[in-house]
Amino acid sequence: GVAITGSEQVGLTLIVTEGFGNIRMAERTWQLLRSRAGCEASVNGATQIRAGVMRPEILVPLDAATGSQGPEAAAAGQLEVGRMVRIIRAPYFGLIGQVSALPQQPQVLPSGSRARVLEVSLGDGRTLTVPRANVELIEE
């Protein structure tokens, strides 16, 4: 399909996390990758930037020591209170936090437009209100 990558004949696939440029890699991402150091892994470098977005993935099989998928696996892809998100637009681009509220009614933004928003609690104690379209879920 148009705009799908990953079928090219290249010798190496490199996945760049949020730890690129001026954005530090999230501690949670670092700890997850670090905990699986030395394990067999597969990399799927396919991407698609249009409808049905696909991102590169790192697949590491679970074993008895890591356990099986918990109840949060059933909620994959759902925006709900308690989920971790990354803000993907200025002025808070790159910040990671936890959804603390999902107001039902659209709110007026500083630009004057109205949009559905969510509240994100950051690790430093701040709570930000951002448009729902300006975040991406961080999958467990």
N, CA, C and O atoms as CSV, one atom per row, in Angstrom:
chain,resi,resn,atom,element,x,y,z
A,1,GLY,N,N,0.804,-1.188,0.000
A,1,GLY,CA,C,0.000,0.000,0.000
A,1,GLY,C,C,0.849,1.255,0.000
A,1,GLY,O,O,2.057,1.215,0.235
A,2,VAL,N,N,0.203,2.344,-0.263
A,2,VAL,CA,C,0.865,3.639,-0.290
A,2,VAL,C,C,1.351,3.993,1.107
A,2,VAL,O,O,0.624,3.802,2.083
A,3,ALA,N,N,2.542,4.494,1.211
A,3,ALA,CA,C,3.149,4.994,2.445
A,3,ALA,C,C,3.451,3.905,3.463
A,3,ALA,O,O,3.644,4.215,4.639
A,4,ILE,N,N,3.498,2.650,3.057
A,4,ILE,CA,C,3.898,1.584,3.974
A,4,ILE,C,C,5.354,1.259,3.693
A,4,ILE,O,O,5.746,1.033,2.548
A,5,THR,N,N,6.143,1.238,4.747
A,5,THR,CA,C,7.558,0.905,4.605
A,5,THR,C,C,7.818,-0.423,5.299
A,5,THR,O,O,6.946,-0.950,5.990
A,6,GLY,N,N,8.988,-0.949,5.121
A,6,GLY,CA,C,9.381,-2.150,5.839
A,6,GLY,C,C,9.686,-3.329,4.951
A,6,GLY,O,O,10.240,-4.320,5.427
A,7,SER,N,N,9.342,-3.262,3.673
A,7,SER,CA,C,9.621,-4.381,2.777
A,7,SER,C,C,10.910,-4.164,1.981
A,7,SER,O,O,11.279,-5.001,1.157
A,8,GLU,N,N,11.582,-3.063,2.222
A,8,GLU,CA,C,12.835,-2.786,1.516
A,8,GLU,C,C,13.895,-3.805,1.945
A,8,GLU,O,O,13.872,-4.313,3.067
A,9,GLN,N,N,14.813,-4.089,1.038
A,9,GLN,CA,C,15.887,-5.032,1.328
A,9,GLN,C,C,17.054,-4.273,1.952
A,9,GLN,O,O,17.963,-3.825,1.253
A,10,VAL,N,N,17.019,-4.136,3.262
A,10,VAL,CA,C,18.090,-3.470,3.997
A,10,VAL,C,C,18.647,-4.448,5.020
A,10,VAL,O,O,17.957,-5.376,5.443
A,11,GLY,N,N,19.877,-4.240,5.407
A,11,GLY,CA,C,20.528,-5.176,6.317
A,11,GLY,C,C,20.259,-4.937,7.790
A,11,GLY,O,O,20.523,-5.813,8.614
A,12,LEU,N,N,19.746,-3.788,8.132
A,12,LEU,CA,C,19.590,-3.464,9.539
A,12,LEU,C,C,18.345,-2.606,9.733
A,12,LEU,O,O,18.115,-1.651,8.991
A,13,THR,N,N,17.547,-2.959,10.736
A,13,THR,CA,C,16.409,-2.126,11.110
A,13,THR,C,C,16.751,-1.448,12.416
A,13,THR,O,O,17.164,-2.103,13.373
A,14,LEU,N,N,16.582,-0.150,12.458
A,14,LEU,CA,C,16.859,0.637,13.649
A,14,LEU,C,C,15.553,1.275,14.096
A,14,LEU,O,O,14.897,1.963,13.314
A,15,ILE,N,N,15.171,1.052,15.348
A,15,ILE,CA,C,13.974,1.676,15.886
A,15,ILE,C,C,14.417,2.777,16.836
A,15,ILE,O,O,15.130,2.521,17.807
A,16,VAL,N,N,13.996,3.991,16.554
A,16,VAL,CA,C,14.333,5.133,17.391
A,16,VAL,C,C,13.139,5.398,18.296
A,16,VAL,O,O,12.029,5.618,17.811
A,17,THR,N,N,13.354,5.380,19.590
A,17,THR,CA,C,12.273,5.662,20.537
A,17,THR,C,C,12.191,7.164,20.747
A,17,THR,O,O,12.775,7.941,19.991
A,18,GLU,N,N,11.472,7.559,21.766
A,18,GLU,CA,C,11.377,8.977,22.078
A,18,GLU,C,C,12.705,9.553,22.557
A,18,GLU,O,O,12.803,10.759,22.785
A,19,GLY,N,N,13.727,8.715,22.713
A,19,GLY,CA,C,15.041,9.184,23.126
A,19,GLY,C,C,15.860,9.658,21.943
A,19,GLY,O,O,16.980,9.186,21.749
A,20,PHE,N,N,15.344,10.561,21.160
A,20,PHE,CA,C,16.003,11.034,19.942
A,20,PHE,C,C,15.963,12.548,19.935
A,20,PHE,O,O,14.915,13.133,20.207
A,21,GLY,N,N,17.074,13.198,19.632
A,21,GLY,CA,C,17.094,14.661,19.613
A,21,GLY,C,C,17.053,15.219,21.027
A,21,GLY,O,O,17.813,14.788,21.895
A,22,ASN,N,N,16.169,16.171,21.252
A,22,ASN,CA,C,16.090,16.838,22.545
A,22,ASN,C,C,15.177,16.145,23.544
A,22,ASN,O,O,15.054,16.604,24.679
A,23,ILE,N,N,14.533,15.053,23.149
A,23,ILE,CA,C,13.611,14.368,24.049
A,23,ILE,C,C,14.302,13.144,24.635
A,23,ILE,O,O,14.748,12.262,23.901
A,24,ARG,N,N,14.389,13.096,25.962
A,24,ARG,CA,C,14.976,11.933,26.634
A,24,ARG,C,C,14.093,10.715,26.449
A,24,ARG,O,O,12.872,10.834,26.342
A,25,MET,N,N,14.709,9.546,26.413
A,25,MET,CA,C,13.927,8.318,26.395
A,25,MET,C,C,13.184,8.227,27.723
A,25,MET,O,O,13.760,8.478,28.781
A,26,ALA,N,N,11.914,7.870,27.663
A,26,ALA,CA,C,11.119,7.725,28.878
A,26,ALA,C,C,11.744,6.670,29.778
A,26,ALA,O,O,12.175,5.619,29.304
A,27,GLU,N,N,11.792,6.945,31.058
A,27,GLU,CA,C,12.365,6.007,32.017
A,27,GLU,C,C,11.672,4.645,31.930
A,27,GLU,O,O,12.316,3.601,32.033
A,28,ARG,N,N,10.376,4.673,31.745
A,28,ARG,CA,C,9.600,3.437,31.649
A,28,ARG,C,C,10.036,2.609,30.434
A,28,ARG,O,O,10.163,1.388,30.526
A,29,THR,N,N,10.263,3.273,29.305
A,29,THR,CA,C,10.728,2.575,28.106
A,29,THR,C,C,12.108,1.992,28.343
A,29,THR,O,O,12.370,0.836,28.013
A,30,TRP,N,N,12.988,2.797,28.916
A,30,TRP,CA,C,14.354,2.349,29.196
A,30,TRP,C,C,14.345,1.119,30.103
A,30,TRP,O,O,15.041,0.141,29.830
A,31,GLN,N,N,13.559,1.163,31.179
A,31,GLN,CA,C,13.516,0.051,32.126
A,31,GLN,C,C,12.960,-1.218,31.474
A,31,GLN,O,O,13.438,-2.321,31.737
A,32,LEU,N,N,11.947,-1.047,30.622
A,32,LEU,CA,C,11.375,-2.203,29.937
A,32,LEU,C,C,12.409,-2.850,29.018
A,32,LEU,O,O,12.601,-4.065,29.059
A,33,LEU,N,N,13.070,-2.047,28.195
A,33,LEU,CA,C,14.088,-2.599,27.300
A,33,LEU,C,C,15.244,-3.204,28.089
A,33,LEU,O,O,15.753,-4.270,27.743
A,34,ARG,N,N,15.647,-2.526,29.132
A,34,ARG,CA,C,16.757,-3.003,29.967
A,34,ARG,C,C,16.422,-4.344,30.628
A,34,ARG,O,O,17.284,-5.214,30.748
A,35,SER,N,N,15.167,-4.502,31.054
A,35,SER,CA,C,14.769,-5.741,31.726
A,35,SER,C,C,14.809,-6.944,30.790
A,35,SER,O,O,14.858,-8.081,31.258
A,36,ARG,N,N,14.789,-6.719,29.495
A,36,ARG,CA,C,14.796,-7.806,28.525
A,36,ARG,C,C,16.144,-7.927,27.816
A,36,ARG,O,O,16.256,-8.642,26.820
A,37,ALA,N,N,17.163,-7.236,28.316
A,37,ALA,CA,C,18.499,-7.312,27.720
A,37,ALA,C,C,18.961,-8.762,27.667
A,37,ALA,O,O,18.831,-9.498,28.645
A,38,GLY,N,N,19.497,-9.166,26.528
A,38,GLY,CA,C,20.006,-10.514,26.352
A,38,GLY,C,C,18.960,-11.516,25.886
A,38,GLY,O,O,19.300,-12.658,25.577
A,39,CYS,N,N,17.699,-11.114,25.831
A,39,CYS,CA,C,16.632,-12.009,25.371
A,39,CYS,C,C,16.537,-11.977,23.853
A,39,CYS,O,O,16.917,-10.997,23.213
A,40,GLU,N,N,16.026,-13.065,23.288
A,40,GLU,CA,C,15.759,-13.068,21.854
A,40,GLU,C,C,14.661,-12.061,21.575
A,40,GLU,O,O,13.740,-11.908,22.378
A,41,ALA,N,N,14.747,-11.381,20.459
A,41,ALA,CA,C,13.738,-10.400,20.090
A,41,ALA,C,C,13.603,-10.372,18.575
A,41,ALA,O,O,14.519,-10.744,17.842
A,42,SER,N,N,12.458,-9.929,18.134
A,42,SER,CA,C,12.223,-9.702,16.712
A,42,SER,C,C,11.868,-8.243,16.539
A,42,SER,O,O,11.282,-7.623,17.427
A,43,VAL,N,N,12.223,-7.703,15.396
A,43,VAL,CA,C,11.915,-6.313,15.098
A,43,VAL,C,C,11.091,-6.272,13.826
A,43,VAL,O,O,11.449,-6.884,12.820
A,44,ASN,N,N,9.987,-5.548,13.878
A,44,ASN,CA,C,9.180,-5.289,12.693
A,44,ASN,C,C,9.317,-3.803,12.424
A,44,ASN,O,O,8.774,-2.988,13.171
A,45,GLY,N,N,10.026,-3.438,11.381
A,45,GLY,CA,C,10.291,-2.039,11.087
A,45,GLY,C,C,9.270,-1.383,10.175
A,45,GLY,O,O,9.476,-0.251,9.738
A,46,ALA,N,N,8.161,-2.075,9.874
A,46,ALA,CA,C,7.157,-1.509,8.970
A,46,ALA,C,C,6.488,-0.283,9.594
A,46,ALA,O,O,6.190,-0.263,10.788
A,47,THR,N,N,6.263,0.723,8.775
A,47,THR,CA,C,5.549,1.917,9.223
A,47,THR,C,C,4.510,2.301,8.184
A,47,THR,O,O,4.630,1.963,7.007
A,48,GLN,N,N,3.510,2.999,8.633
A,48,GLN,CA,C,2.506,3.578,7.745
A,48,GLN,C,C,2.045,4.863,8.404
A,48,GLN,O,O,1.697,4.862,9.585
A,49,ILE,N,N,2.036,5.951,7.665
A,49,ILE,CA,C,1.729,7.236,8.280
A,49,ILE,C,C,0.329,7.740,7.978
A,49,ILE,O,O,-0.058,8.802,8.466
A,50,ARG,N,N,-0.425,7.017,7.202
A,50,ARG,CA,C,-1.783,7.445,6.875
A,50,ARG,C,C,-2.770,6.738,7.787
A,50,ARG,O,O,-2.387,6.225,8.839
A,51,ALA,N,N,-4.042,6.707,7.392
A,51,ALA,CA,C,-5.071,6.042,8.198
A,51,ALA,C,C,-4.605,4.637,8.545
A,51,ALA,O,O,-3.996,3.957,7.720
A,52,GLY,N,N,-4.889,4.211,9.752
A,52,GLY,CA,C,-4.417,2.907,10.193
A,52,GLY,C,C,-2.938,2.939,10.473
A,52,GLY,O,O,-2.203,2.060,10.025
A,53,VAL,N,N,-2.484,3.945,11.213
A,53,VAL,CA,C,-1.064,4.158,11.489
A,53,VAL,C,C,-0.422,2.881,12.021
A,53,VAL,O,O,-0.963,2.218,12.906
A,54,MET,N,N,0.731,2.553,11.468
A,54,MET,CA,C,1.544,1.436,11.949
A,54,MET,C,C,2.882,2.014,12.380
A,54,MET,O,O,3.447,2.876,11.707
A,55,ARG,N,N,3.373,1.537,13.496
A,55,ARG,CA,C,4.682,1.973,13.982
A,55,ARG,C,C,5.589,0.756,14.113
A,55,ARG,O,O,5.107,-0.367,14.260
A,56,PRO,N,N,6.897,0.974,14.060
A,56,PRO,CA,C,7.818,-0.152,14.265
A,56,PRO,C,C,7.583,-0.783,15.634
A,56,PRO,O,O,7.147,-0.114,16.571
A,57,GLU,N,N,7.878,-2.082,15.739
A,57,GLU,CA,C,7.684,-2.773,16.999
A,57,GLU,C,C,8.884,-3.643,17.326
A,57,GLU,O,O,9.588,-4.129,16.440
A,58,ILE,N,N,9.096,-3.825,18.617
A,58,ILE,CA,C,10.081,-4.772,19.118
A,58,ILE,C,C,9.272,-5.846,19.840
A,58,ILE,O,O,8.511,-5.538,20.757
A,59,LEU,N,N,9.432,-7.100,19.433
A,59,LEU,CA,C,8.676,-8.204,20.013
A,59,LEU,C,C,9.622,-9.104,20.793
A,59,LEU,O,O,10.599,-9.621,20.251
A,60,VAL,N,N,9.318,-9.282,22.077
A,60,VAL,CA,C,10.114,-10.142,22.934
A,60,VAL,C,C,9.161,-11.142,23.580
A,60,VAL,O,O,8.229,-10.735,24.274
A,61,PRO,N,N,9.372,-12.445,23.369
A,61,PRO,CA,C,8.456,-13.433,23.951
A,61,PRO,C,C,8.456,-13.360,25.474
A,61,PRO,O,O,9.487,-13.128,26.105
A,62,LEU,N,N,7.272,-13.565,26.046
A,62,LEU,CA,C,7.160,-13.640,27.498
A,62,LEU,C,C,7.564,-15.030,27.944
A,62,LEU,O,O,7.414,-16.000,27.202
A,63,ASP,N,N,8.083,-15.120,29.170
A,63,ASP,CA,C,8.395,-16.425,29.730
A,63,ASP,C,C,7.783,-16.498,31.119
A,63,ASP,O,O,7.139,-15.547,31.562
A,64,ALA,N,N,7.971,-17.594,31.797
A,64,ALA,CA,C,7.363,-17.780,33.118
A,64,ALA,C,C,7.810,-16.700,34.102
A,64,ALA,O,O,7.048,-16.320,34.990
A,65,ALA,N,N,9.036,-16.206,33.951
A,65,ALA,CA,C,9.549,-15.194,34.877
A,65,ALA,C,C,8.842,-13.859,34.710
A,65,ALA,O,O,8.666,-13.129,35.685
A,66,THR,N,N,8.432,-13.525,33.484
A,66,THR,CA,C,7.785,-12.240,33.258
A,66,THR,C,C,6.283,-12.305,33.408
A,66,THR,O,O,5.622,-11.272,33.513
A,67,GLY,N,N,5.728,-13.520,33.419
A,67,GLY,CA,C,4.284,-13.664,33.577
A,67,GLY,C,C,3.551,-13.481,32.270
A,67,GLY,O,O,4.156,-13.267,31.219
A,68,SER,N,N,2.236,-13.570,32.352
A,68,SER,CA,C,1.410,-13.399,31.169
A,68,SER,C,C,0.824,-12.010,31.144
A,68,SER,O,O,0.994,-11.227,32.079
A,69,GLN,N,N,0.130,-11.712,30.059
A,69,GLN,CA,C,-0.486,-10.399,29.957
A,69,GLN,C,C,-1.571,-10.264,31.011
A,69,GLN,O,O,-2.362,-11.182,31.225
A,70,GLY,N,N,-1.599,-9.120,31.662
A,70,GLY,CA,C,-2.580,-8.859,32.704
A,70,GLY,C,C,-3.844,-8.253,32.146
A,70,GLY,O,O,-4.021,-8.194,30.929
A,71,PRO,N,N,-4.737,-7.794,33.029
A,71,PRO,CA,C,-6.006,-7.232,32.585
A,71,PRO,C,C,-5.849,-5.992,31.731
A,71,PRO,O,O,-6.735,-5.685,30.934
A,72,GLU,N,N,-4.735,-5.262,31.875
A,72,GLU,CA,C,-4.570,-4.057,31.073
A,72,GLU,C,C,-4.446,-4.376,29.587
A,72,GLU,O,O,-4.648,-3.491,28.755
A,73,ALA,N,N,-4.117,-5.621,29.233
A,73,ALA,CA,C,-4.015,-5.991,27.824
A,73,ALA,C,C,-5.371,-5.882,27.138
A,73,ALA,O,O,-5.443,-5.560,25.952
A,74,ALA,N,N,-6.441,-6.144,27.873
A,74,ALA,CA,C,-7.774,-6.059,27.283
A,74,ALA,C,C,-8.122,-4.625,26.914
A,74,ALA,O,O,-8.951,-4.395,26.034
A,75,ALA,N,N,-7.499,-3.662,27.577
A,75,ALA,CA,C,-7.809,-2.255,27.338
A,75,ALA,C,C,-6.888,-1.624,26.298
A,75,ALA,O,O,-6.942,-0.414,26.077
A,76,ALA,N,N,-6.054,-2.425,25.665
A,76,ALA,CA,C,-5.110,-1.879,24.697
A,76,ALA,C,C,-5.833,-1.034,23.661
A,76,ALA,O,O,-6.855,-1.447,23.112
A,77,GLY,N,N,-5.298,0.145,23.399
A,77,GLY,CA,C,-5.864,1.019,22.390
A,77,GLY,C,C,-7.001,1.899,22.877
A,77,GLY,O,O,-7.510,2.717,22.111
A,78,GLN,N,N,-7.416,1.754,24.138
A,78,GLN,CA,C,-8.515,2.555,24.660
A,78,GLN,C,C,-7.975,3.700,25.513
A,78,GLN,O,O,-7.098,3.509,26.355
A,79,LEU,N,N,-8.514,4.876,25.279
A,79,LEU,CA,C,-8.143,6.041,26.065
A,79,LEU,C,C,-9.020,6.053,27.299
A,79,LEU,O,O,-10.237,6.206,27.198
A,80,GLU,N,N,-8.406,5.891,28.472
A,80,GLU,CA,C,-9.169,5.881,29.723
A,80,GLU,C,C,-8.291,6.377,30.861
A,80,GLU,O,O,-7.066,6.403,30.751
A,81,VAL,N,N,-8.933,6.768,31.954
A,81,VAL,CA,C,-8.218,7.258,33.124
A,81,VAL,C,C,-7.235,6.187,33.583
A,81,VAL,O,O,-7.576,5.006,33.656
A,82,GLY,N,N,-6.027,6.608,33.886
A,82,GLY,CA,C,-4.977,5.700,34.342
A,82,GLY,C,C,-4.003,5.283,33.254
A,82,GLY,O,O,-2.918,4.793,33.569
A,83,ARG,N,N,-4.352,5.462,31.983
A,83,ARG,CA,C,-3.462,5.084,30.890
A,83,ARG,C,C,-2.327,6.090,30.753
A,83,ARG,O,O,-2.505,7.280,31.011
A,84,MET,N,N,-1.169,5.605,30.348
A,84,MET,CA,C,-0.020,6.464,30.104
A,84,MET,C,C,-0.107,6.990,28.678
A,84,MET,O,O,-0.435,6.252,27.748
A,85,VAL,N,N,0.196,8.292,28.519
A,85,VAL,CA,C,0.166,8.925,27.206
A,85,VAL,C,C,1.390,9.809,27.023
A,85,VAL,O,O,2.016,10.243,27.990
A,86,ARG,N,N,1.717,10.067,25.767
A,86,ARG,CA,C,2.764,11.011,25.397
A,86,ARG,C,C,2.078,12.132,24.634
A,86,ARG,O,O,1.277,11.880,23.734
A,87,ILE,N,N,2.395,13.372,24.994
A,87,ILE,CA,C,1.836,14.519,24.285
A,87,ILE,C,C,2.664,14.726,23.020
A,87,ILE,O,O,3.894,14.753,23.066
A,88,ILE,N,N,1.969,14.871,21.888
A,88,ILE,CA,C,2.663,14.890,20.592
A,88,ILE,C,C,2.556,16.220,19.862
A,88,ILE,O,O,2.860,16.294,18.671
A,89,ARG,N,N,2.129,17.269,20.552
A,89,ARG,CA,C,2.049,18.595,19.933
A,89,ARG,C,C,2.575,19.640,20.914
A,89,ARG,O,O,2.530,19.449,22.129
A,90,ALA,N,N,3.077,20.755,20.362
A,90,ALA,CA,C,3.533,21.885,21.174
A,90,ALA,C,C,2.326,22.465,21.919
A,90,ALA,O,O,1.212,22.362,21.405
A,91,PRO,N,N,2.482,23.045,23.058
A,91,PRO,CA,C,3.749,23.423,23.695
A,91,PRO,C,C,4.300,22.372,24.657
A,91,PRO,O,O,5.312,22.616,25.314
A,92,TYR,N,N,3.656,21.212,24.754
A,92,TYR,CA,C,4.089,20.195,25.718
A,92,TYR,C,C,4.673,18.961,25.035
A,92,TYR,O,O,4.740,17.888,25.635
A,93,PHE,N,N,5.095,19.116,23.778
A,93,PHE,CA,C,5.583,18.005,22.981
A,93,PHE,C,C,6.594,17.158,23.740
A,93,PHE,O,O,7.555,17.676,24.308
A,94,GLY,N,N,6.364,15.842,23.743
A,94,GLY,CA,C,7.310,14.899,24.333
A,94,GLY,C,C,7.059,14.560,25.778
A,94,GLY,O,O,7.628,13.591,26.282
A,95,LEU,N,N,6.219,15.328,26.477
A,95,LEU,CA,C,5.962,15.032,27.885
A,95,LEU,C,C,5.111,13.774,28.004
A,95,LEU,O,O,4.246,13.509,27.169
A,96,ILE,N,N,5.373,13.007,29.054
A,96,ILE,CA,C,4.659,11.756,29.302
A,96,ILE,C,C,3.968,11.859,30.647
A,96,ILE,O,O,4.541,12.356,31.616
A,97,GLY,N,N,2.741,11.388,30.698
A,97,GLY,CA,C,1.998,11.410,31.951
A,97,GLY,C,C,0.865,10.416,31.917
A,97,GLY,O,O,0.738,9.606,30.999
A,98,GLN,N,N,0.045,10.502,32.948
A,98,GLN,CA,C,-1.063,9.576,33.108
A,98,GLN,C,C,-2.380,10.326,32.969
A,98,GLN,O,O,-2.546,11.404,33.541
A,99,VAL,N,N,-3.313,9.765,32.215
A,99,VAL,CA,C,-4.626,10.392,32.060
A,99,VAL,C,C,-5.307,10.419,33.422
A,99,VAL,O,O,-5.494,9.378,34.051
A,100,SER,N,N,-5.677,11.617,33.874
A,100,SER,CA,C,-6.333,11.745,35.177
A,100,SER,C,C,-7.805,12.095,35.054
A,100,SER,O,O,-8.555,11.916,36.013
A,101,ALA,N,N,-8.240,12.590,33.901
A,101,ALA,CA,C,-9.659,12.898,33.692
A,101,ALA,C,C,-9.950,12.971,32.205
A,101,ALA,O,O,-9.092,13.336,31.401
A,102,LEU,N,N,-11.186,12.615,31.857
A,102,LEU,CA,C,-11.664,12.666,30.476
A,102,LEU,C,C,-12.986,13.425,30.447
A,102,LEU,O,O,-14.050,12.814,30.352
A,103,PRO,N,N,-12.925,14.761,30.527
A,103,PRO,CA,C,-14.169,15.537,30.496
A,103,PRO,C,C,-14.984,15.212,29.239
A,103,PRO,O,O,-14.433,15.066,28.148
A,104,GLN,N,N,-16.291,15.103,29.412
A,104,GLN,CA,C,-17.163,14.738,28.298
A,104,GLN,C,C,-17.407,15.880,27.327
A,104,GLN,O,O,-17.452,15.663,26.116
A,105,GLN,N,N,-17.563,17.080,27.834
A,105,GLN,CA,C,-17.922,18.224,26.994
A,105,GLN,C,C,-16.686,18.860,26.362
A,105,GLN,O,O,-15.646,18.976,27.011
A,106,PRO,N,N,-16.795,19.272,25.096
A,106,PRO,CA,C,-15.682,20.008,24.465
A,106,PRO,C,C,-15.380,21.282,25.252
A,106,PRO,O,O,-16.274,21.874,25.858
A,107,GLN,N,N,-14.135,21.689,25.239
A,107,GLN,CA,C,-13.712,22.906,25.941
A,107,GLN,C,C,-13.077,23.869,24.950
A,107,GLN,O,O,-12.556,23.461,23.911
A,108,VAL,N,N,-13.130,25.155,25.288
A,108,VAL,CA,C,-12.505,26.171,24.450
A,108,VAL,C,C,-11.005,26.158,24.726
A,108,VAL,O,O,-10.570,26.236,25.876
A,109,LEU,N,N,-10.228,26.058,23.662
A,109,LEU,CA,C,-8.771,26.031,23.765
A,109,LEU,C,C,-8.220,27.445,23.654
A,109,LEU,O,O,-8.940,28.348,23.227
A,110,PRO,N,N,-6.951,27.663,24.029
A,110,PRO,CA,C,-6.356,28.995,23.898
A,110,PRO,C,C,-6.458,29.574,22.487
A,110,PRO,O,O,-6.462,30.793,22.316
A,111,SER,N,N,-6.541,28.703,21.476
A,111,SER,CA,C,-6.654,29.170,20.089
A,111,SER,C,C,-8.053,29.693,19.772
A,111,SER,O,O,-8.269,30.329,18.740
A,112,GLY,N,N,-9.003,29.419,20.670
A,112,GLY,CA,C,-10.382,29.823,20.444
A,112,GLY,C,C,-11.243,28.706,19.890
A,112,GLY,O,O,-12.468,28.828,19.875
A,113,SER,N,N,-10.639,27.631,19.438
A,113,SER,CA,C,-11.414,26.499,18.923
A,113,SER,C,C,-11.923,25.649,20.089
A,113,SER,O,O,-11.432,25.755,21.213
A,114,ARG,N,N,-12.908,24.813,19.801
A,114,ARG,CA,C,-13.459,23.912,20.805
A,114,ARG,C,C,-13.044,22.490,20.458
A,114,ARG,O,O,-13.061,22.100,19.291
A,115,ALA,N,N,-12.672,21.714,21.474
A,115,ALA,CA,C,-12.274,20.323,21.236
A,115,ALA,C,C,-12.479,19.513,22.502
A,115,ALA,O,O,-12.513,20.055,23.607
A,116,ARG,N,N,-12.616,18.209,22.327
A,116,ARG,CA,C,-12.634,17.316,23.489
A,116,ARG,C,C,-11.219,17.243,24.025
A,116,ARG,O,O,-10.259,17.157,23.259
A,117,VAL,N,N,-11.093,17.277,25.325
A,117,VAL,CA,C,-9.783,17.330,25.967
A,117,VAL,C,C,-9.643,16.188,26.969
A,117,VAL,O,O,-10.587,15.448,27.243
A,118,LEU,N,N,-8.445,16.076,27.498
A,118,LEU,CA,C,-8.190,15.188,28.626
A,118,LEU,C,C,-7.212,15.879,29.547
A,118,LEU,O,O,-6.503,16.800,29.139
A,119,GLU,N,N,-7.174,15.436,30.785
A,119,GLU,CA,C,-6.213,15.961,31.745
A,119,GLU,C,C,-5.124,14.929,31.924
A,119,GLU,O,O,-5.392,13.738,32.081
A,120,VAL,N,N,-3.883,15.407,31.897
A,120,VAL,CA,C,-2.716,14.540,32.024
A,120,VAL,C,C,-1.943,14.950,33.270
A,120,VAL,O,O,-1.539,16.105,33.401
A,121,SER,N,N,-1.737,14.003,34.189
A,121,SER,CA,C,-0.926,14.251,35.385
A,121,SER,C,C,0.511,13.857,35.080
A,121,SER,O,O,0.790,12.724,34.690
A,122,LEU,N,N,1.414,14.809,35.264
A,122,LEU,CA,C,2.832,14.570,35.007
A,122,LEU,C,C,3.538,14.142,36.288
A,122,LEU,O,O,3.024,14.352,37.386
A,123,GLY,N,N,4.688,13.557,36.148
A,123,GLY,CA,C,5.476,13.098,37.290
A,123,GLY,C,C,5.931,14.207,38.211
A,123,GLY,O,O,6.227,13.953,39.379
A,124,ASP,N,N,5.994,15.457,37.703
A,124,ASP,CA,C,6.441,16.579,38.527
A,124,ASP,C,C,5.295,17.233,39.311
A,124,ASP,O,O,5.491,18.254,39.969
A,125,GLY,N,N,4.093,16.634,39.235
A,125,GLY,CA,C,2.949,17.156,39.990
A,125,GLY,C,C,2.018,18.055,39.199
A,125,GLY,O,O,0.912,18.345,39.653
A,126,ARG,N,N,2.445,18.506,38.014
A,126,ARG,CA,C,1.571,19.355,37.198
A,126,ARG,C,C,0.473,18.527,36.551
A,126,ARG,O,O,0.652,17.341,36.276
A,127,THR,N,N,-0.663,19.166,36.312
A,127,THR,CA,C,-1.747,18.568,35.543
A,127,THR,C,C,-2.018,19.479,34.364
A,127,THR,O,O,-2.269,20.671,34.541
A,128,LEU,N,N,-1.969,18.926,33.159
A,128,LEU,CA,C,-2.183,19.689,31.934
A,128,LEU,C,C,-3.504,19.278,31.295
A,128,LEU,O,O,-3.915,18.120,31.372
A,129,THR,N,N,-4.153,20.236,30.670
A,129,THR,CA,C,-5.340,19.955,29.873
A,129,THR,C,C,-4.946,20.110,28.413
A,129,THR,O,O,-4.510,21.181,27.989
A,130,VAL,N,N,-5.101,19.034,27.644
A,130,VAL,CA,C,-4.695,19.043,26.233
A,130,VAL,C,C,-5.787,18.395,25.381
A,130,VAL,O,O,-6.545,17.559,25.874
A,131,PRO,N,N,-5.869,18.775,24.109
A,131,PRO,CA,C,-6.824,18.119,23.210
A,131,PRO,C,C,-6.520,16.621,23.123
A,131,PRO,O,O,-5.360,16.210,23.119
A,132,ARG,N,N,-7.568,15.826,23.054
A,132,ARG,CA,C,-7.377,14.375,22.964
A,132,ARG,C,C,-6.579,13.989,21.721
A,132,ARG,O,O,-5.849,12.997,21.739
A,133,ALA,N,N,-6.711,14.761,20.646
A,133,ALA,CA,C,-5.985,14.455,19.417
A,133,ALA,C,C,-4.479,14.709,19.557
A,133,ALA,O,O,-3.706,14.321,18.681
A,134,ASN,N,N,-4.064,15.347,20.632
A,134,ASN,CA,C,-2.653,15.706,20.802
A,134,ASN,C,C,-1.893,14.727,21.674
A,134,ASN,O,O,-0.811,15.050,22.163
A,135,VAL,N,N,-2.438,13.532,21.878
A,135,VAL,CA,C,-1.724,12.528,22.666
A,135,VAL,C,C,-1.725,11.205,21.919
A,135,VAL,O,O,-2.566,10.953,21.057
A,136,GLU,N,N,-0.748,10.361,22.279
A,136,GLU,CA,C,-0.731,8.994,21.808
A,136,GLU,C,C,-0.586,8.080,23.019
A,136,GLU,O,O,0.115,8.411,23.976
A,137,LEU,N,N,-1.247,6.937,22.973
A,137,LEU,CA,C,-1.169,5.978,24.067
A,137,LEU,C,C,0.204,5.343,24.089
A,137,LEU,O,O,0.808,5.087,23.047
A,138,ILE,N,N,0.682,5.096,25.286
A,138,ILE,CA,C,1.903,4.314,25.459
A,138,ILE,C,C,1.444,2.931,25.854
A,138,ILE,O,O,0.916,2.731,26.948
A,139,GLU,N,N,1.645,1.975,24.962
A,139,GLU,CA,C,1.190,0.603,25.203
A,139,GLU,C,C,2.089,-0.062,26.228
A,139,GLU,O,O,3.304,0.135,26.231
A,140,GLU,N,N,1.488,-0.834,27.077
A,140,GLU,CA,C,2.208,-1.555,28.131
A,140,GLU,C,C,2.939,-2.736,27.533
A,140,GLU,O,O,3.609,-3.476,28.253
